[in-house]
Amino acid sequence: MKRTDGTWHEDIQCIVDPTRGKGGIYISNIEAASNPLTLARNFPSYPGHNIGAVITACKGKNMASTMPQHIEYLYIPAIDHESFNLSQYF
């Protein structure tokens, strides 16, 4: 659900805590990942996401043209099937 400030609060979660403000990993839905307000959002438990890179692993959802210039972006045209080999992109 979109908040009044334009962020998607419940749609982004920290799955690896940052160390000294760097190296955290967040998982979100496509709307949150494409929203600059959400990428920069401050939560009480995580003072500033400071997100510098986004990976989209979803066929047909290349968001490169809408990413802020300071965000590194990787698009992986992945299909939702166990046989899809993600390792070829890393």
BELQUI-V493180 format. One record per backbone hydrogen bond with DSSP energy under -1.0 kcal/mol. NH is the residue of the N-H (numbers start at 1). CO is the residue of the C=O. Records with the same first field share a line. If there is no record, write none. Layout:
NH = CO  CO
This chain:
3 = 7
6 = 3
11 = 8
13 = 27
15 = 25
16 = 25
19 = 22
22 = 19
25 = 16
27 = 13
29 = 11
33 = 29
34 = 30
35 = 32
39 = 35
40 = 36
43 = 46
48 = 46
49 = 41
51 = 39
54 = 72
56 = 74
58 = 76
59 = 78
61 = 58
66 = 63
71 = 68
72 = 52
74 = 54
76 = 56
78 = 76
81 = 79
84 = 81
89 = 86
90 = 87
